[in-house]
């Protein structure tokens, strides 16, 4: 017993397996401890006895440990502490919960948790020990409160409180570490040295199916007719696990529709999902578009790559490695004879694969910002191809972390009522600058900013002249801090005194100090393409994506700056051609030979500037006003649809916006917006001469009738 205790004391703040010591030295040190801590000796010995007995019981039925000549009291590398389990049933087996009477917790001393009945003890094990853990290769290292590691006494000679003694036992080397973050770093060092659980238990090839924590089956989720299996912790994974967010379903459907529209222009498409994770997006492309696309799903994480291959087999698809090398599963079996599609799965950095190969469609959806991969995305993307970017760093985009915004996007912004459109224009401006560095211009097809993400879809126009035109649309924004009126800075206006003159409001005359700030640089051009959105609406209805139909209809109205009207979803005919990005695109004619159409597409793209000058449609006005933000106190505002009608009758272009359900996109100034709002607002209460009380406006109108 004294030998085990001394071994545990020597493990404090160390990360190596304890060495054997002479039994005489252990006994001498144990006697010294007894002379100093007579009060705590009895309880510590009792707890250690329970720990030792339970350790020997928990190892029954497991794999035999390597016999290196060590005594049975010392923990070898394959023995596990009683706080390490793969499922909750193993933790319950430490105590007979079916028996009668009070029982003590096997991982807590008596002074911390007194003996109780079975139902209370089960709740204690579930809520404390099983939920507070550090995980490694399917093993949960539950928090342990036993006196396995004794802290040194303080100046007063008393031990620290028991909560400071809480620790975790390493599953590899049995060292005890107090903090969870330190344990995670400690396990990473084991992985870097090649010392993992498989190397200690003798397992050389562990199938992917059993890498999930024992006792928890894979969750199979179906979205858009595609099945994917998810890890149990897909909502809050570790860095080495795959991540799946159910709230990004709208994002995946919008990306799918944009790819389907591009598939009507040319076939087959070489498309890339640069950050596959579970592979759900690339699998949807391959399953529904079939031969029209050649899908490549990439991820740098080995666990994600294995998960993507398993999901491909789950959806009856053939898996190919890099450049056509067919992949076989762990058992060496070929996939089905008649797969519905073929998917290429690669394991490399996203920037590397985009530098090595050209693609027609590239989707970037990293965890956070995508600015690090934009240069590589525009490096080899083909002319008239599409690049879609999903940014989930809402903290920096929505003006919560201004220092991160300046670091990632190089923009100076503040919190405004139109912060979502500000975030979308900031991302588009960053994408335009990255494309211009590769001598390419962009035409924005779609820009959506919702609660969880910002999605930007752009078409690539090759050539330095296109890049120059795109860069000219990146401007500074003048924002009034008092009334929140805003206007883009005109080209050539670089004098600070002219900032106030460009704003239509007169706050700088009535308010002291500096009333306007300069934000940006931001994208000042259009955020939507009406023709492209109409074809997206058709593709969404064809593939049964009812979730995004209202959103796409709102985007079409927003791009035209018109109120909501009835949409007739019909297939594009072969006789009608649409002009997008200054290029006439015939939707019924497929480009079969890419090499022969390269010169033709470049000639069409070269006439973009001339066509835009002569046939440029009227763009939607930038930004919007919130009707609730500018409401008048004591007045009842009209309904939003009625207010849109009033603005239209006043001669302004108006539409609703997806950025804000209470927002109104209009070309009217803020003063004109407020005047129309105040004109049709009704006072909440009106004082009349009917006694000494105030009569409501509805009651007054009723009496007058």
C-alpha positions in Angstrom: 0.0 0.0 0.0 2.8 2.4 0.9 4.5 1.6 -2.4 1.5 2.4 -4.4 1.0 5.7 -2.6 4.5 6.8 -3.0 4.3 6.0 -6.7 1.2 8.2 -7.1 3.0 11.1 -5.2 5.9 10.9 -7.5 3.6 11.3 -10.6 2.4 14.9 -9.7 3.2 17.4 -12.6 5.1 14.6 -14.5 4.2 12.9 -17.8 6.4 9.8 -17.6 5.5 6.4 -16.2 6.7 6.2 -12.6 9.9 4.3 -12.0 10.2 1.5 -9.4 11.6 2.5 -6.1 13.1 0.5 -3.3 10.5 -0.9 -0.9 12.6 0.2 2.0 12.6 3.8 0.9 8.9 3.7 0.3 8.3 2.4 3.8 10.5 5.1 5.3 8.7 7.8 3.4 5.4 6.3 4.3 6.3 6.4 8.0 7.2 10.1 7.7 3.9 10.8 6.1 2.2 9.0 8.9 3.9 11.1 11.5 2.9 14.3 9.8 -0.7 13.4 8.8 -2.1 11.3 11.5 -5.6 12.7 11.1 -5.9 12.0 7.4 -4.1 8.6 7.2 -7.1 6.4 8.0 -9.3 7.9 5.3 -6.6 8.0 2.6 -5.7 4.4 3.2 -9.3 3.3 3.0 -9.8 5.2 -0.3 -6.7 3.8 -1.7 -7.8 0.3 -0.7 -11.0 0.8 -2.6 -9.2 2.2 -5.6 -6.7 -0.7 -5.7 -9.5 -3.4 -5.3 -11.6 -1.8 -8.0 -8.6 -1.5 -10.3 -8.0 -5.2 -10.1 -11.7 -5.9 -10.6 -12.0 -3.6 -13.6 -9.1 -5.3 -15.4 -10.7 -8.7 -15.3 -11.8 -9.8 -18.8 -9.6 -7.2 -20.6 -6.5 -8.0 -22.7 -3.5 -9.4 -20.8 -0.9 -6.8 -20.0 2.7 -7.1 -21.1 4.8 -8.8 -18.5 7.9 -6.7 -18.0 8.8 -8.1 -14.5 6.9 -5.4 -12.6 5.0 -6.2 -9.5 1.3 -6.4 -9.6 0.8 -3.3 -7.5 2.3 -1.0 -10.1 0.2 0.1 -13.0 1.6 -1.1 -16.3 1.1 0.7 -19.6 -1.9 -1.4 -20.6 -3.7 -1.2 -17.2 -6.4 1.4 -16.9 -7.6 3.3 -13.9 -11.2 2.7 -12.6 -12.1 6.2 -13.9 -11.4 5.3 -17.5 -14.3 3.7 -19.4 -15.8 3.4 -22.9 -19.4 3.4 -21.8 -21.5 4.4 -18.8 -22.3 0.8 -18.0 -18.7 0.3 -17.1 -18.9 3.1 -14.6 -22.0 1.7 -13.0 -20.4 -1.8 -12.6 -18.0 -0.3 -10.1 -20.9 -0.3 -7.6 -23.8 -2.7 -7.2 -26.6 -0.2 -7.9 -29.2 -3.0 -7.8 -28.5 -3.8 -4.1 -30.2 -2.3 -1.2 -28.7 0.2 1.3 -26.5 3.2 1.0 -23.4 3.0 -1.3 -20.4 5.2 -1.6 -19.1 6.7 -4.8 -16.1 4.8 -6.2 -14.5 8.0 -7.5 -15.1 10.3 -4.6 -13.9 10.2 -1.0 -16.4 9.9 1.8 -15.9 13.5 3.0 -16.8 14.8 -0.5 -19.7 12.6 -1.3 -21.5 10.7 1.4 -23.0 7.3 0.9 -26.5 7.4 -0.6 -29.1 5.2 -2.2 -28.7 3.8 -5.7 -30.9 6.3 -7.6 -29.0 9.3 -6.2 -25.6 7.6 -6.8 -26.5 6.9 -10.4 -27.4 10.6 -11.0 -24.1 11.6 -9.4 -22.1 9.3 -11.6 -23.9 10.5 -14.7 -23.9 14.2 -14.1 -20.4 14.6 -12.6 -18.0 11.9 -13.5 -19.4 10.8 -16.9 -20.0 14.3 -18.2 -16.7 15.8 -17.0 -14.1 13.9 -19.0 -11.3 14.0 -21.4 -11.7 11.7 -24.4 -9.0 9.8 -26.3 -9.7 7.1 -29.0 -13.1 6.2 -27.6 -12.0 6.1 -23.9 -13.4 8.6 -21.5 -11.0 9.6 -18.7 -13.7 10.7 -16.2 -12.8 13.1 -13.5 -11.5 11.5 -10.3 -11.7 12.9 -6.8 -9.8 10.2 -5.0 -6.6 11.1 -3.2 -4.5 9.5 -5.9 -2.3 12.6 -6.0 -1.6 14.4 -2.8 -0.8 18.1 -2.9 1.9 19.6 -0.8 0.7 21.2 2.5 0.6 25.0 2.6 2.3 27.4 5.0 -0.3 26.6 7.6 0.3 22.9 7.3 -3.3 22.2 6.1 -4.1 20.4 2.9 -5.9 22.3 0.1 -9.6 21.7 -0.5 -10.7 18.6 -2.2 -11.8 20.4 -5.3 -8.2 21.2 -6.1 -7.3 17.5 -6.0 -9.7 16.6 -8.9 -7.7 15.1 -11.7 -7.7 12.9 -14.8 -5.8 9.6 -15.3 -4.0 9.2 -18.6 -5.2 6.2 -20.5 -1.7 5.7 -22.1 0.8 6.2 -19.3 -1.5 6.4 -16.2 -0.1 9.8 -15.2 -2.5 12.1 -13.2 -3.1 15.7 -14.5 -5.3 18.2 -12.8 -6.5 20.3 -15.8 -8.4 19.1 -18.8 -6.5 21.4 -21.2 -3.2 20.0 -19.8 -4.4 16.5 -20.3 -5.3 17.2 -24.0 -1.9 18.7 -24.6 -0.4 15.6 -22.9 -2.3 13.3 -25.1 -1.2 15.2 -28.2 2.4 14.6 -27.2 1.7 10.9 -27.0 0.2 11.0 -30.5 3.2 12.9 -31.9 5.5 10.2 -30.4 3.4 7.4 -31.8 2.3 6.3 -28.4 -1.4 5.7 -28.8 -3.9 3.3 -27.3 -3.5 0.9 -30.3 0.3 0.6 -29.8 -0.1 -0.4 -26.2 -2.9 -2.9 -26.6 -1.3 -4.5 -29.6 -3.9 -3.5 -32.2 -2.3 -2.7 -35.5 -5.3 -2.1 -37.8 -8.4 -0.8 -36.2 -11.4 -0.6 -38.6 -13.1 2.8 -39.0 -16.4 1.5 -37.9 -15.3 1.0 -34.3 -13.6 4.4 -33.9 -16.7 5.9 -32.4 -17.0 5.7 -28.6 -18.2 2.3 -27.6 -21.9 2.1 -26.7 -22.8 4.9 -29.0 -23.8 4.0 -32.6 -23.3 6.2 -35.6 -26.2 8.5 -36.3 -27.4 8.3 -39.9 -29.0 11.5 -41.2 -30.8 11.9 -44.5 -30.8 15.3 -46.3 -32.0 15.8 -49.8 -32.1 12.1 -50.5 -28.5 11.6 -49.3 -27.5 9.5 -46.3 -24.6 10.4 -44.2 -23.4 8.8 -40.9 -22.3 11.2 -38.2 -20.1 10.8 -35.1 -21.9 11.0 -31.8 -20.2 14.3 -31.0 -20.8 15.9 -34.4 -22.4 19.0 -32.8 -19.5 19.8 -30.5 -16.5 17.8 -31.9 -12.9 17.8 -31.0 -10.4 19.2 -33.5 -9.7 15.6 -34.8 -13.4 14.8 -35.4 -15.8 15.7 -38.2 -18.3 18.5 -37.8 -21.8 18.7 -39.1 -24.2 21.6 -38.6 -27.9 21.0 -39.3 -28.5 24.8 -39.4 -26.5 25.1 -42.6 -29.1 23.2 -44.7 -30.2 26.4 -46.4 -26.5 27.2 -47.3 -26.1 23.7 -48.8 -29.2 24.0 -50.9 -28.3 27.5 -52.2 -24.8 26.2 -53.2 -26.4 23.2 -54.9 -28.8 25.3 -57.0 -25.9 27.6 -58.1 -24.0 24.5 -59.2 -27.1 23.1 -61.0 -27.5 26.4 -62.9 -23.8 26.3 -64.0 -24.3 22.7 -65.1 -26.9 23.8 -67.6 -24.3 26.0 -69.3 -21.5 23.5 -69.7 -21.0 19.8 -69.1 -19.3 18.0 -67.5 -18.2 20.3 -64.7 -15.2 19.7 -62.5 -16.3 20.9 -59.1 -14.5 20.9 -55.8 -15.7 20.8 -52.2 -12.5 22.0 -50.6 -13.6 21.3 -47.0 -15.6 18.1 -47.1 -16.0 17.2 -43.4 -18.7 14.5 -43.7 -18.9 15.0 -47.5 -22.6 15.8 -47.4 -22.4 18.6 -49.9 -20.3 16.8 -52.5 -22.4 13.7 -52.2 -25.6 15.7 -53.0 -23.9 17.1 -56.1 -22.9 13.7 -57.4 -26.3 12.0 -56.5 -28.6 14.5 -58.1 -26.5 15.9 -61.0 -24.9 12.6 -61.9 -22.9 12.8 -65.2 -23.2 16.6 -65.4 -20.5 17.0 -62.7 -17.2 15.4 -61.7 -17.1 15.8 -58.0 -13.9 16.1 -55.9 -14.3 16.1 -52.1 -11.2 17.2 -50.2 -10.2 17.4 -46.6 -6.9 17.4 -44.8 -8.1 15.4 -41.8 -7.6 11.7 -42.0 -10.8 11.0 -39.9 -12.8 13.2 -42.3 -11.5 11.4 -45.3 -12.4 8.0 -43.9 -15.8 9.3 -43.0 -16.3 10.6 -46.6 -15.4 7.3 -48.1 -17.8 5.5 -45.7 -20.6 7.9 -46.7 -19.8 7.3 -50.4 -20.3 3.6 -50.0 -23.4 4.2 -47.9 -24.9 6.1 -50.9 -23.7 3.4 -53.4 -21.0 5.6 -55.0 -17.6 4.5 -56.3 -14.7 6.2 -54.6 -11.6 7.2 -56.5 -8.4 8.4 -55.0 -6.2 11.1 -56.4 -6.3 11.2 -60.3 -8.4 8.1 -60.8 -6.8 5.6 -58.4 -9.7 3.5 -57.2 -10.0 3.2 -53.4 -11.0 0.0 -51.7 -12.2 -0.3 -48.2 -10.3 -1.8 -45.2 -11.3 -5.4 -46.1 -10.1 -5.1 -49.7 -13.5 -5.4 -51.2 -14.6 -3.4 -54.3 -17.7 -1.2 -54.1 -20.9 -2.2 -55.9 -20.8 -3.1 -59.6 -23.3 -0.5 -60.7 -22.7 2.7 -58.6 -24.9 5.7 -59.2 -21.9 8.0 -59.4 -18.2 8.3 -59.0 -16.6 10.6 -56.4 -12.9 11.5 -56.1 -11.8 11.8 -52.5 -8.5 13.5 -51.8 -6.5 14.2 -48.6 -4.4 17.4 -48.9 -4.5 21.0 -48.0 -7.2 23.0 -49.8 -4.7 25.6 -51.1 -2.5 22.8 -52.6 -5.3 21.1 -54.6 -6.5 24.4 -55.9 -3.0 25.3 -57.0 -2.5 21.9 -58.7 -5.7 21.6 -60.7 -8.2 23.8 -62.5 -11.9 23.6 -61.6 -15.1 25.0 -63.0 -16.8 25.3 -59.6 -15.1 25.8 -56.2 -16.8 25.9 -52.9 -15.0 27.2 -49.8 -16.5 26.5 -46.4 -13.8 26.4 -43.8 -14.4 26.7 -40.1 -14.4 30.5 -39.8 -13.0 32.9 -42.4 -12.1 31.9 -45.9 -9.6 34.8 -46.6 -6.6 32.4 -46.4 -7.8 30.4 -49.4 -9.1 33.0 -51.8 -5.8 33.5 -53.6 -5.5 29.8 -54.3 -9.1 29.6 -55.4 -8.8 32.2 -58.1 -5.4 30.8 -59.2 -6.7 28.1 -61.5 -10.5 28.6 -61.7 -11.6 28.5 -65.3 -13.1 31.4 -67.1 -16.8 32.0 -66.5 -16.6 29.5 -63.6 -18.1 30.1 -60.2 -16.5 30.4 -56.8 -18.8 30.2 -53.7 -17.5 31.3 -50.3 -19.2 30.6 -47.0 -17.9 32.6 -44.0 -19.0 31.5 -40.5 -16.9 34.0 -38.5 -20.0 36.0 -37.6 -18.2 37.6 -34.7 -15.9 39.6 -36.9 -18.4 40.0 -39.7 -21.2 41.4 -37.5 -19.0 44.0 -35.8 -18.5 42.1 -32.5 -14.7 41.7 -32.9 -13.4 44.8 -34.7 -9.8 43.9 -34.3 -10.3 40.6 -36.0 -12.3 42.3 -38.7 -9.4 44.6 -39.4 -6.9 41.8 -39.3 -8.8 39.4 -41.7 -10.6 41.7 -44.0 -8.7 45.0 -43.7 -11.9 46.9 -43.1 -12.9 49.5 -40.6 -16.5 49.1 -39.5 -18.9 49.9 -36.7 -22.1 48.4 -35.5 -25.0 49.7 -37.6 -28.6 48.8 -38.3 -27.6 47.4 -41.7 -24.7 45.3 -40.3 -25.6 42.1 -42.2 -25.4 43.8 -45.6 -22.3 45.5 -44.4 -20.8 42.1 -43.7 -21.8 40.8 -47.2 -20.3 43.7 -49.0 -17.1 43.3 -46.9 -16.7 39.7 -47.9 -17.4 40.5 -51.6 -14.8 43.3 -51.5 -12.2 40.9 -50.1 -13.1 38.3 -52.8 -12.8 41.0 -55.5 -9.3 42.0 -54.3 -8.2 38.4 -54.3 -9.5 37.8 -57.8 -7.8 41.1 -59.0 -4.4 39.8 -57.8 -4.8 36.9 -60.2 -5.9 39.3 -63.1 -9.5 38.2 -62.9 -12.7 40.1 -62.3 -15.9 39.0 -60.7 -19.6 39.5 -61.1 -21.6 38.9 -58.0 -24.4 36.4 -58.6 -25.6 36.0 -55.0 -24.8 37.4 -51.5 -26.8 36.1 -48.6 -26.2 37.0 -44.9 -28.2 35.1 -42.4 -27.8 34.4 -38.7 -25.2 31.7 -39.0 -23.3 32.4 -42.2 -22.5 34.8 -45.0 -22.6 33.2 -48.5 -21.2 34.9 -51.6 -21.4 33.3 -55.1 -19.4 35.1 -57.8 -18.7 34.4 -61.5 -15.1 34.7 -62.6 -14.2 36.9 -65.6 -10.7 36.5 -66.8 -8.6 39.4 -67.9 -6.9 42.5 -66.5 -9.6 44.8 -67.8 -12.2 42.8 -65.9 -10.1 43.0 -62.8 -9.8 46.8 -63.1 -13.6 47.2 -63.4 -14.1 45.0 -60.3 -11.6 47.0 -58.3 -13.3 50.3 -59.2 -16.4 49.1 -57.4 -14.6 48.8 -54.1 -15.1 52.1 -52.3 -15.3 53.7 -48.8 -18.6 54.3 -47.1 -19.6 57.5 -45.3 -21.8 56.8 -42.3 -23.5 59.3 -40.1 -23.3 58.3 -36.4 -26.4 60.3 -35.4 -29.1 59.4 -38.0 -27.2 56.4 -39.6 -27.6 57.9 -43.1 -25.0 56.4 -45.4 -23.6 57.0 -48.9 -20.6 55.6 -50.8 -17.7 57.9 -51.3 -17.4 59.2 -54.8 -14.3 58.5 -56.8 -11.7 61.2 -56.4 -13.2 62.6 -53.2 -10.3 62.2 -50.8 -10.5 65.4 -48.8 -11.9 65.0 -45.3 -13.9 68.2 -45.5 -16.0 66.8 -48.3 -17.2 63.9 -46.2 -20.0 65.8 -44.6 -21.1 67.4 -47.8 -21.7 64.1 -49.5 -24.2 62.9 -46.9 -27.8 64.0 -47.7 -28.5 64.7 -44.0 -27.6 67.9 -42.2 -26.5 66.4 -38.9 -23.0 68.0 -39.2 -24.6 71.4 -39.1 -26.9 70.8 -36.1 -24.6 68.5 -34.1 -21.2 69.5 -32.6 -18.1 67.4 -33.3 -17.4 64.8 -35.9 -20.7 63.2 -36.9 -19.5 61.1 -39.8 -17.1 58.2 -40.0 -15.5 56.5 -42.9 -16.1 52.7 -43.2 -14.6 50.1 -45.5 -13.4 49.5 -48.1 -16.6 47.7 -49.2 -18.1 46.4 -52.4 -20.3 49.2 -53.9 -21.7 47.2 -56.8 -24.8 45.0 -57.1 -25.2 42.0 -54.8 -27.6 40.0 -57.0 -28.1 38.8 -60.5 -31.7 38.5 -61.5 -31.3 36.1 -64.3 -29.2 33.7 -62.3 -31.6 33.9 -59.4 -34.5 33.0 -61.6 -32.7 29.9 -62.9 -31.9 29.0 -59.3 -35.6 29.2 -58.5 -36.3 26.8 -61.3 -33.6 24.3 -60.1 -34.9 24.6 -56.5 -38.4 23.7 -57.6 -37.2 20.8 -59.8 -35.2 19.2 -57.0 -37.9 19.7 -54.3 -36.1 22.3 -52.2 -39.1 23.9 -50.7 -37.1 25.3 -47.8 -35.4 27.9 -49.9 -38.1 28.9 -52.4 -39.4 31.8 -50.2 -35.8 33.0 -49.8 -35.0 32.9 -53.5 -38.2 34.7 -54.3 -37.3 37.4 -51.8 -33.8 37.7 -53.4 -35.4 38.1 -56.9 -37.6 40.9 -55.7 -34.6 42.5 -53.9 -32.5 42.3 -57.0 -35.2 44.1 -59.1 -36.2 46.3 -56.2 -39.9 45.5 -56.5 -42.5 44.2 -54.2 -43.4 40.6 -53.9 -45.4 39.3 -56.9 -46.5 36.0 -58.3 -43.6 34.0 -59.8 -44.1 31.6 -62.7 -41.5 28.9 -62.4 -40.9 27.6 -65.9 -38.0 25.9 -67.7 -35.8 28.2 -69.8 -36.6 27.8 -73.5 -34.0 27.3 -76.2 -35.1 30.5 -78.0 -34.6 32.9 -75.1 -31.2 33.8 -74.0 -30.3 35.6 -70.8 -27.6 38.2 -70.3 -25.6 37.7 -67.2 -22.3 39.4 -66.4 -22.4 41.1 -69.7 -22.2 37.7 -71.5 -25.2 36.2 -73.4 -25.8 32.7 -71.9 -28.0 30.3 -73.7 -29.2 27.8 -71.1 -30.3 25.1 -73.6 -27.0 24.9 -75.4 -24.3 22.8 -73.6 -20.6 23.4 -74.2 -19.3 20.0 -75.1 -15.8 20.8 -76.1 -14.0 23.1 -73.5 -11.0 23.8 -75.7 -13.1 25.0 -78.7 -15.3 27.2 -76.6 -12.4 28.8 -74.7 -11.7 31.4 -77.4 -15.4 32.1 -77.9 -16.0 32.6 -74.2 -13.0 34.9 -73.9 -14.3 37.0 -76.8 -17.7 37.3 -75.2 -16.1 38.2 -71.9 -14.1 40.9 -73.6 -17.2 42.8 -74.6 -18.5 43.0 -71.0 -17.6 46.7 -70.6 -19.3 47.8 -73.8 -22.5 45.8 -73.1 -22.7 47.0 -69.5 -22.5 50.6 -70.6 -25.2 50.3 -73.3 -27.5 47.7 -71.8 -26.8 47.8 -68.1 -29.9 47.2 -66.0 -30.9 49.5 -63.2 -29.2 48.2 -60.1 -30.9 47.9 -56.8 -30.1 50.7 -54.3 -27.5 49.9 -51.7 -28.5 49.2 -48.1 -31.9 49.4 -46.4 -33.7 51.1 -43.6 -35.5 49.4 -40.7 -39.0 50.6 -40.2 -38.8 49.8 -36.5 -35.5 51.6 -36.1 -37.0 54.9 -37.4 -40.4 54.6 -35.9 -41.9 57.7 -34.2 -42.7 57.5 -30.5 -46.4 57.7 -29.7 -47.4 56.8 -33.3 -48.7 53.5 -34.7 -46.8 52.6 -37.9 -48.6 51.2 -40.9 -48.1 47.6 -41.8 -45.0 46.8 -43.8 -46.7 45.9 -47.0 -48.9 49.0 -46.8 -45.8 51.1 -46.2 -44.2 49.6 -49.3 -47.2 50.6 -51.3 -47.1 54.2 -49.9 -43.4 54.5 -50.9 -44.2 53.2 -54.4 -47.0 55.7 -54.8 -44.5 58.4 -53.7 -42.4 57.5 -56.7 -39.6 55.5 -55.1 -38.3 52.1 -55.8 -38.9 49.8 -52.9 -38.6 46.1 -51.9 -38.2 43.9 -48.9 -34.8 42.5 -48.0 -33.7 39.1 -46.6 -31.1 40.8 -44.4 -33.8 42.2 -42.1 -37.5 41.1 -41.9 -38.3 44.7 -40.9 -36.0 46.3 -43.5 -37.0 48.3 -46.6 -34.7 48.6 -49.5 -35.4 51.9 -51.3 -33.7 54.6 -53.3 -35.3 57.3 -51.1 -33.1 59.2 -48.6 -33.6 58.8 -44.9 -35.4 62.1 -44.7 -37.8 61.1 -47.4 -38.2 57.7 -45.7 -39.1 59.3 -42.4 -41.5 61.8 -44.0 -43.6 59.1 -45.7 -43.5 57.1 -42.4 -44.7 60.0 -40.3 -47.4 60.9 -42.9 -49.1 57.5 -42.7 -48.6 56.9 -38.9 -51.5 57.3 -36.6 -51.2 58.6 -33.1 -51.6 56.0 -30.4 -53.9 58.1 -28.2 -55.8 61.4 -28.9 -57.0 63.7 -26.2 -60.7 64.7 -26.6 -63.1 66.8 -24.6 -65.2 63.9 -23.3 -64.4 64.2 -19.6 -60.9 64.1 -18.1 -59.7 60.9 -19.7 -57.9 60.2 -23.0 -59.8 58.3 -25.7 -58.1 56.0 -28.1 -57.9 56.8 -31.8 -60.1 53.8 -32.7 -62.8 55.0 -30.3 -62.7 58.5 -31.7 -63.2 57.3 -35.2 -66.0 55.1 -34.1 -67.8 58.0 -32.4 -67.4 60.2 -35.4 -69.0 57.6 -37.6 
